[in-house]
Amino acid sequence: MKTKTIGQLCRRAMEGWVASLPQELQQPVTDDLILTGGSIASLFLGEPVNDWDVYFRSRATARAVAEHYVGLFTATPPRALEGNPLLKQVQVVDRGDRVAVMVKSAGILTEHSGDGAYHYFEALTDSDPDRTEQYVQVIFSGADGRTGYAADKDYWPTIITGNAITLLRQNRKLTPVQLILRFSGDPAEIHRNFDWCHVTNYWTFQDGLVTNAPALECLLARELRYVGSQYPLAALLRSFKFVQRGFTRPHAGHLLVLSLQLARLDWDDPAVWEEQLTGVDFAYFREIIDRIRTLLKEGVGMQEIISTYLAQIVEETI
């Protein structure tokens, strides 16, 4: 697809979403929005766009947008959550380095820590995972059509995690918008958190479509070129998805860098697994997270999960 056409499609998609926002948010979002990631790569390759990944230059804008959608969700929750006291505990928090959606429960904190800490929606190690997991599961069931939640609403929050909010369209065939809260800054800063070179083109209202030669070369050759990531496990597993779509396998040197980065992590800590699998592509890895959660709840330790169950889990879910 030509760059001019891609730019027009990006503008049309983003103008539609921005127009759905309250008036006071439209200009800050227009100024701060950065569209990047797999959607632009898919357009270059002539493939369907799974979702539009939206980032923000400033945490202030990211927080304001997140508060808007969390407010919509808590005001009109799925039927399964109506009357749930934890709804009142959903908060958008600026943690200093990023914005996150969290659940704070005085009951949980009193029983287990008393430190005023917040708990992520998707936390593997949450003191009462059943209660927070319910949010994610109910929201996902609404997103894939198994319930009537928000079926008549456009750009509605149907998937909420600590890192991102996914907005589903009233017409389920239209591409969802995914608002990434975990990273903010200019495009170069955001791309420092990315894993594969071919997803680093971007679009903004000010500059239109901005491409870079290495990303275009990788798309033209369907080459997987690793550029480093805070989330090497997600990068490794995502590589299989791209290979299935016709990309070449990563060069041995890239796999070596991945391996060295993976070796530095503490795989006995369940929180490391959560961090690695939610950092880039939560929706893609959520089933792995759910399976690990279930095993931990049943008393299976991380070492046993790794040695006995992990290969089968990944094989069945990726």
DRENZA-657689 format. One record per residue (C-alpha): chain; x, y, z; residue in one letter. Coordinates in steps of 0.5 Angstrom, whole numbers. Example, Ala and Ser with C-alpha at 12.3 -4.5 7.8 and 13.67 -1.06 7.14 Angstrom:
2
+-------+-------+-------+-------+-----+
! chain !     X !     Y !     Z ! res !
+-------+-------+-------+-------+-----+
!     A !    25 !    -9 !    16 !   a !
!     A !    27 !    -2 !    14 !   s !
+-------+-------+-------+-------+-----+
This chain:
318
+-------+-------+-------+-------+-----+
! chain !     X !     Y !     Z ! res !
+-------+-------+-------+-------+-----+
!     A !     0 !     0 !     0 !   m !
!     A !     3 !     7 !    -2 !   k !
!     A !     5 !    12 !     4 !   t !
!     A !     0 !    17 !     2 !   k !
!     A !    -6 !    12 !     3 !   t !
!     A !    -3 !     9 !     9 !   i !
!     A !    -3 !    16 !    12 !   g !
!     A !   -10 !    18 !    10 !   q !
!     A !   -13 !    11 !    13 !   l !
!     A !    -9 !    13 !    20 !   c !
!     A !   -12 !    20 !    20 !   r !
!     A !   -19 !    18 !    18 !   r !
!     A !   -18 !    12 !    24 !   a !
!     A !   -16 !    17 !    29 !   m !
!     A !   -20 !    23 !    27 !   e !
!     A !   -26 !    18 !    28 !   g !
!     A !   -24 !    16 !    35 !   w !
!     A !   -22 !    24 !    37 !   v !
!     A !   -29 !    26 !    35 !   a !
!     A !   -32 !    21 !    40 !   s !
!     A !   -28 !    24 !    46 !   l !
!     A !   -31 !    30 !    51 !   p !
!     A !   -29 !    37 !    48 !   q !
!     A !   -24 !    38 !    53 !   e !
!     A !   -20 !    32 !    51 !   l !
!     A !   -20 !    33 !    44 !   q !
!     A !   -14 !    38 !    43 !   q !
!     A !   -10 !    35 !    48 !   p !
!     A !   -10 !    28 !    45 !   v !
!     A !   -10 !    31 !    38 !   t !
!     A !    -3 !    35 !    40 !   d !
!     A !     0 !    29 !    44 !   d !
!     A !    -3 !    22 !    40 !   l !
!     A !     2 !    18 !    37 !   i !
!     A !     0 !    12 !    33 !   l !
!     A !     5 !     7 !    32 !   t !
!     A !     6 !    -1 !    32 !   g !
!     A !     4 !    -7 !    28 !   g !
!     A !    -2 !    -3 !    25 !   s !
!     A !     2 !     1 !    20 !   i !
!     A !     6 !    -5 !    19 !   a !
!     A !     0 !    -9 !    17 !   s !
!     A !    -2 !    -3 !    12 !   l !
!     A !     5 !    -3 !     9 !   f !
!     A !     4 !   -11 !     8 !   l !
!     A !    -3 !   -10 !     6 !   g !
!     A !    -6 !   -14 !    12 !   e !
!     A !   -12 !   -13 !    16 !   p !
!     A !   -10 !    -9 !    22 !   v !
!     A !   -12 !   -12 !    29 !   n !
!     A !   -12 !    -6 !    33 !   d !
!     A !   -10 !     2 !    33 !   w !
!     A !    -4 !     2 !    38 !   d !
!     A !    -4 !     9 !    41 !   v !
!     A !     1 !    12 !    45 !   y !
!     A !     1 !    19 !    48 !   f !
!     A !     7 !    24 !    49 !   r !
!     A !     5 !    27 !    56 !   s !
!     A !     3 !    23 !    62 !   r !
!     A !    -2 !    28 !    64 !   a !
!     A !    -6 !    27 !    57 !   t !
!     A !    -5 !    19 !    58 !   a !
!     A !    -8 !    20 !    65 !   r !
!     A !   -14 !    24 !    63 !   a !
!     A !   -16 !    20 !    57 !   v !
!     A !   -15 !    14 !    62 !   a !
!     A !   -20 !    17 !    67 !   e !
!     A !   -25 !    18 !    62 !   h !
!     A !   -26 !    11 !    60 !   y !
!     A !   -25 !     8 !    67 !   v !
!     A !   -31 !    13 !    69 !   g !
!     A !   -35 !    10 !    63 !   l !
!     A !   -33 !     3 !    65 !   f !
!     A !   -35 !     4 !    73 !   t !
!     A !   -41 !     8 !    71 !   a !
!     A !   -44 !     3 !    67 !   t !
!     A !   -40 !    -4 !    69 !   p !
!     A !   -42 !   -11 !    66 !   p !
!     A !   -48 !   -14 !    69 !   r !
!     A !   -43 !   -19 !    73 !   a !
!     A !   -40 !   -13 !    76 !   l !
!     A !   -46 !    -9 !    78 !   e !
!     A !   -46 !    -8 !    86 !   g !
!     A !   -39 !   -10 !    86 !   n !
!     A !   -36 !    -6 !    92 !   p !
!     A !   -29 !    -6 !    88 !   l !
!     A !   -31 !    -2 !    83 !   l !
!     A !   -31 !     4 !    87 !   k !
!     A !   -23 !     2 !    88 !   q !
!     A !   -21 !     3 !    81 !   v !
!     A !   -17 !     9 !    80 !   q !
!     A !   -12 !    12 !    75 !   v !
!     A !    -5 !    13 !    78 !   v !
!     A !     1 !    17 !    76 !   d !
!     A !     7 !    12 !    78 !   r !
!     A !    12 !    17 !    77 !   g !
!     A !    15 !    14 !    71 !   d !
!     A !     8 !    12 !    68 !   r !
!     A !     0 !    12 !    68 !   v !
!     A !    -3 !     5 !    71 !   a !
!     A !   -10 !     3 !    72 !   v !
!     A !   -10 !     0 !    79 !   m !
!     A !   -15 !    -3 !    84 !   v !
!     A !   -14 !    -1 !    91 !   k !
!     A !   -18 !    -5 !    97 !   s !
!     A !   -18 !    -3 !   104 !   a !
!     A !   -20 !   -10 !   106 !   g !
!     A !   -14 !   -13 !   102 !   i !
!     A !    -9 !    -8 !   105 !   l !
!     A !   -11 !    -9 !   112 !   t !
!     A !   -11 !   -17 !   112 !   e !
!     A !    -4 !   -17 !   108 !   h !
!     A !     0 !   -11 !   108 !   s !
!     A !    -3 !    -5 !   111 !   g !
!     A !     2 !    -1 !   106 !   d !
!     A !    -3 !     3 !   102 !   g !
!     A !     0 !    -1 !    96 !   a !
!     A !    -4 !    -1 !    89 !   y !
!     A !    -6 !    -8 !    86 !   h !
!     A !    -6 !    -8 !    78 !   y !
!     A !   -12 !   -11 !    75 !   f !
!     A !    -8 !   -17 !    72 !   e !
!     A !    -3 !   -18 !    78 !   a !
!     A !    -1 !   -26 !    78 !   l !
!     A !     2 !   -25 !    85 !   t !
!     A !    -4 !   -21 !    88 !   d !
!     A !    -6 !   -23 !    95 !   s !
!     A !   -13 !   -24 !    93 !   d !
!     A !   -13 !   -26 !    85 !   p !
!     A !   -20 !   -28 !    84 !   d !
!     A !   -23 !   -21 !    86 !   r !
!     A !   -18 !   -18 !    81 !   t !
!     A !   -18 !   -23 !    76 !   e !
!     A !   -26 !   -22 !    75 !   q !
!     A !   -25 !   -16 !    72 !   y !
!     A !   -21 !   -18 !    67 !   v !
!     A !   -25 !   -24 !    65 !   q !
!     A !   -31 !   -20 !    65 !   v !
!     A !   -28 !   -15 !    61 !   i !
!     A !   -26 !   -20 !    56 !   f !
!     A !   -32 !   -24 !    55 !   s !
!     A !   -35 !   -17 !    54 !   g !
!     A !   -30 !   -16 !    48 !   a !
!     A !   -31 !   -22 !    45 !   d !
!     A !   -39 !   -22 !    44 !   g !
!     A !   -40 !   -27 !    49 !   r !
!     A !   -44 !   -22 !    53 !   t !
!     A !   -49 !   -16 !    51 !   g !
!     A !   -44 !   -11 !    55 !   y !
!     A !   -44 !    -5 !    51 !   a !
!     A !   -46 !    -8 !    45 !   a !
!     A !   -50 !    -1 !    43 !   d !
!     A !   -44 !     3 !    44 !   k !
!     A !   -38 !     6 !    40 !   d !
!     A !   -31 !     7 !    43 !   y !
!     A !   -33 !     3 !    49 !   w !
!     A !   -28 !     1 !    54 !   p !
!     A !   -28 !    -7 !    54 !   t !
!     A !   -21 !    -9 !    56 !   i !
!     A !   -18 !    -6 !    62 !   i !
!     A !   -11 !    -8 !    64 !   t !
!     A !    -6 !    -4 !    68 !   g !
!     A !    -2 !    -2 !    62 !   n !
!     A !    -8 !    -1 !    57 !   a !
!     A !   -15 !     0 !    55 !   i !
!     A !   -18 !    -3 !    49 !   t !
!     A !   -24 !     1 !    46 !   l !
!     A !   -29 !    -4 !    42 !   l !
!     A !   -33 !    -1 !    36 !   r !
!     A !   -41 !    -1 !    36 !   q !
!     A !   -40 !    -5 !    29 !   n !
!     A !   -35 !   -11 !    32 !   r !
!     A !   -32 !   -11 !    25 !   k !
!     A !   -29 !    -4 !    25 !   l !
!     A !   -22 !    -4 !    28 !   t !
!     A !   -21 !    -3 !    36 !   p !
!     A !   -17 !     2 !    39 !   v !
!     A !   -12 !     0 !    44 !   q !
!     A !    -9 !     6 !    49 !   l !
!     A !    -3 !     4 !    51 !   i !
!     A !    -1 !     7 !    58 !   l !
!     A !     5 !     4 !    60 !   r !
!     A !    10 !     8 !    56 !   f !
!     A !     9 !    16 !    54 !   s !
!     A !    14 !    21 !    51 !   g !
!     A !    16 !    23 !    44 !   d !
!     A !    17 !    17 !    38 !   p !
!     A !    24 !    16 !    39 !   a !
!     A !    23 !    15 !    47 !   e !
!     A !    17 !    10 !    46 !   i !
!     A !    21 !     6 !    41 !   h !
!     A !    26 !     5 !    46 !   r !
!     A !    21 !     0 !    49 !   n !
!     A !    19 !    -4 !    42 !   f !
!     A !    22 !   -10 !    40 !   d !
!     A !    22 !   -11 !    33 !   w !
!     A !    25 !    -6 !    28 !   c !
!     A !    19 !    -7 !    23 !   h !
!     A !    14 !    -4 !    28 !   v !
!     A !    17 !     3 !    29 !   t !
!     A !    14 !     7 !    23 !   n !
!     A !     9 !    12 !    26 !   y !
!     A !     4 !    17 !    25 !   w !
!     A !     2 !    24 !    28 !   t !
!     A !    -3 !    29 !    27 !   f !
!     A !     2 !    34 !    26 !   q !
!     A !     7 !    30 !    22 !   d !
!     A !     3 !    25 !    18 !   g !
!     A !     6 !    18 !    17 !   l !
!     A !    14 !    18 !    19 !   v !
!     A !    18 !    12 !    16 !   t !
!     A !    25 !    10 !    17 !   n !
!     A !    29 !     6 !    13 !   a !
!     A !    31 !     0 !    17 !   p !
!     A !    24 !    -1 !    19 !   a !
!     A !    22 !     0 !    11 !   l !
!     A !    28 !    -5 !     9 !   e !
!     A !    25 !   -10 !    14 !   c !
!     A !    18 !   -10 !    12 !   l !
!     A !    20 !   -10 !     5 !   l !
!     A !    25 !   -17 !     6 !   a !
!     A !    20 !   -19 !    12 !   r !
!     A !    26 !   -19 !    16 !   e !
!     A !    25 !   -20 !    24 !   l !
!     A !    31 !   -15 !    26 !   r !
!     A !    31 !   -15 !    34 !   y !
!     A !    33 !    -8 !    37 !   v !
!     A !    33 !    -9 !    44 !   g !
!     A !    27 !    -9 !    49 !   s !
!     A !    25 !    -9 !    56 !   q !
!     A !    21 !   -15 !    55 !   y !
!     A !    25 !   -20 !    52 !   p !
!     A !    20 !   -26 !    53 !   l !
!     A !    15 !   -22 !    50 !   a !
!     A !    19 !   -21 !    44 !   a !
!     A !    21 !   -28 !    43 !   l !
!     A !    14 !   -31 !    43 !   l !
!     A !    12 !   -25 !    39 !   r !
!     A !    17 !   -27 !    34 !   s !
!     A !    13 !   -34 !    33 !   f !
!     A !     7 !   -30 !    31 !   k !
!     A !    11 !   -26 !    26 !   f !
!     A !    14 !   -32 !    23 !   v !
!     A !     7 !   -35 !    22 !   q !
!     A !     6 !   -29 !    18 !   r !
!     A !    12 !   -30 !    13 !   g !
!     A !    17 !   -26 !    16 !   f !
!     A !    24 !   -30 !    16 !   t !
!     A !    27 !   -33 !    23 !   r !
!     A !    31 !   -28 !    27 !   p !
!     A !    38 !   -28 !    26 !   h !
!     A !    43 !   -32 !    31 !   a !
!     A !    46 !   -26 !    33 !   g !
!     A !    39 !   -23 !    35 !   h !
!     A !    37 !   -29 !    39 !   l !
!     A !    44 !   -29 !    42 !   l !
!     A !    42 !   -22 !    45 !   v !
!     A !    35 !   -24 !    47 !   l !
!     A !    38 !   -30 !    51 !   s !
!     A !    43 !   -26 !    54 !   l !
!     A !    37 !   -21 !    56 !   q !
!     A !    33 !   -27 !    58 !   l !
!     A !    38 !   -30 !    63 !   a !
!     A !    39 !   -23 !    67 !   r !
!     A !    32 !   -24 !    69 !   l !
!     A !    29 !   -28 !    76 !   d !
!     A !    25 !   -33 !    73 !   w !
!     A !    23 !   -36 !    80 !   d !
!     A !    19 !   -29 !    81 !   d !
!     A !    12 !   -30 !    78 !   p !
!     A !    12 !   -22 !    78 !   a !
!     A !    17 !   -23 !    73 !   v !
!     A !    13 !   -27 !    68 !   w !
!     A !     7 !   -22 !    69 !   e !
!     A !    12 !   -16 !    67 !   e !
!     A !    15 !   -20 !    61 !   q !
!     A !     8 !   -22 !    59 !   l !
!     A !     4 !   -16 !    60 !   t !
!     A !     9 !   -11 !    58 !   g !
!     A !     8 !   -11 !    50 !   v !
!     A !     2 !   -15 !    48 !   d !
!     A !    -2 !   -17 !    54 !   f !
!     A !    -8 !   -19 !    50 !   a !
!     A !    -4 !   -24 !    46 !   y !
!     A !    -1 !   -27 !    52 !   f !
!     A !    -7 !   -27 !    57 !   r !
!     A !    -8 !   -34 !    56 !   e !
!     A !    -1 !   -36 !    58 !   i !
!     A !    -2 !   -31 !    64 !   i !
!     A !    -9 !   -34 !    66 !   d !
!     A !    -6 !   -41 !    66 !   r !
!     A !     0 !   -39 !    70 !   i !
!     A !    -5 !   -36 !    75 !   r !
!     A !    -9 !   -42 !    76 !   t !
!     A !    -3 !   -47 !    77 !   l !
!     A !     0 !   -42 !    82 !   l !
!     A !    -7 !   -42 !    86 !   k !
!     A !    -7 !   -49 !    86 !   e !
!     A !     0 !   -49 !    90 !   g !
!     A !     4 !   -51 !    84 !   v !
!     A !    11 !   -47 !    85 !   g !
!     A !    14 !   -43 !    79 !   m !
!     A !    20 !   -48 !    78 !   q !
!     A !    15 !   -54 !    77 !   e !
!     A !    11 !   -50 !    72 !   i !
!     A !    17 !   -48 !    68 !   i !
!     A !    20 !   -55 !    68 !   s !
!     A !    13 !   -59 !    67 !   t !
!     A !     8 !   -55 !    64 !   y !
!     A !    10 !   -49 !    61 !   l !
!     A !    12 !   -52 !    54 !   a !
!     A !     5 !   -55 !    53 !   q !
!     A !     2 !   -48 !    56 !   i !
!     A !     6 !   -44 !    50 !   v !
!     A !     5 !   -50 !    45 !   e !
!     A !    -3 !   -49 !    46 !   e !
!     A !    -4 !   -42 !    46 !   t !
!     A !     1 !   -39 !    42 !   i !
+-------+-------+-------+-------+-----+
